[in-house]
Amino acid sequence: RHGDNLGFHCMAALYLTFLFSCFFTPSVLQYMGPRTALPCGTAPYALLCAVAVLPAMYGDCPVAAVVVALLLASCLLGAGASFVWIPHGIIMTFNTPQPYINNYEGIFQSYFNLAHPVGAVVAHAMTGNTGAFFIACACLSALGTLVLSTLRTPTSHALIPSKLPPPEPLSLRNALGPFYTFARDWRCRPIVMYGLMHATLTGAIPYLLPQFTASNEEMTTLFVVSAFTAMATAFAYGRAANMLGRRAVMLIGGGGTLLFCALLPLNTLESLPSSRCWAGRAAAFGFGVGNGVCFCNIGACIVGVAHDCSRVAFATRQIAFCMGCVANFLVLPELSAAAALASATVVVLFCLLNLFICPRFFCTEILPA
């Protein structure tokens, strides 16, 4: 009733606002600090869920009003998201001892990925009562915001190589100047490639899974398999990265992603009905491995090689991620399933090749500022 692609358009609006806000968030964070920014950034999550309740519970809402309300709430959430993910990077950089960054990042991302299977199972169970689902999400988001508001300011550790720089006056030049400088830095390209690859994975999965599955139950099963795999991969990331190195772990993650792209089409072969079970689950497993590694490795690598400019580095990662997500959410719904999967595969391959010609980015030692 509100348009077949309204969800994709809301996601595009969200990430477009997220993109532009990332240019100014590092400057604002100099005065707010991560502790204040986190609850401010998570509050719009509850607002979006509350707005989504209206069309779910009251079907006679004017279509135009619903569309405008959802788009505005998505834009507000996009602006708030930059106050969540960039502070996360700052906290990991300045409050985590370098020898333990792989472990800390893996633990954080494992808990983060736990929300995906839980959300998928709850959403599937409440398919017939969408209003109650969004009310529950709004309450959980509000509770999370309340918990984050009690966060204590972490103390710096002696093993942290950099200290937070003093704040500069708020101005357009001071906000955009560091991005211009960082764009000429050798560390910028691998961060952008990482962001684009991560965006391709994030943007492709909500479109591709419905195209290559026969029912909502099967789609939910594959999503839960990929989410639990991503959680387990993130949990094991710290030990694996410490033993094998971040570059070797990235190779494993890239292989899992390509496995997903290769096996997912087999899930629709009617001539091989027995292949549907193993091909779909193997594809979901590969996606989970790739997604879990990508989430962890980018944060650990930035902390390792860009601790002297972490605000701009993490913001650049999110800008590249948002650019890729906007393109995915606008373009993929207009393509056939095969063309969308082929496009995602090409982007992932291109990004992987660019990442592996920059070995310094995966260095496990502390690089000087």
Sequence and secondary structure as in RCSB ss.txt:
>XXXX:A:sequence
RHGDNLGFHCMAALYLTFLFSCFFTPSVLQYMGPRTALPCGTAPYALLCAVAVLPAMYGDCPVAAVVVALLLASC
LLGAGASFVWIPHGIIMTFNTPQPYINNYEGIFQSYFNLAHPVGAVVAHAMTGNTGAFFIACACLSALGTLVLST
LRTPTSHALIPSKLPPPEPLSLRNALGPFYTFARDWRCRPIVMYGLMHATLTGAIPYLLPQFTASNEEMTTLFVV
SAFTAMATAFAYGRAANMLGRRAVMLIGGGGTLLFCALLPLNTLESLPSSRCWAGRAAAFGFGVGNGVCFCNIGA
CIVGVAHDCSRVAFATRQIAFCMGCVANFLVLPELSAAAALASATVVVLFCLLNLFICPRFFCTEILPA
>XXXX:A:secstr
   TTHHHHHHHHHHHHHHHHHTTHHHHHHHHHHHHHHHHHHHHHHHHHHHHHHHHH TTS HHHHHHHHHHHHH
HHHHHHHHHHHHHHHHHHHSS GGGHHHHHHHHHHHHHHHHHHHHHHHHHTTT HHHHHHHHHHHHHHHHHHHTT
       TT            HHHHHHHHHHHHTSTTHHHHHHHHHHHHHHHHHHHHHHHHS SSHHHHHHHHHH
HHHHHHHHHHHHHHHHHHH HHHHHHHHHHHHHHHHHHGGGGG TT TTHHHHHHHHHHHHHHHHHHHHHHHHHH
HHHHH GGGHHHHHHHHHHHHHHHHHHHHHHGGGS HHHHHHHHHHHHHHHHHHHHT GGGG  S    
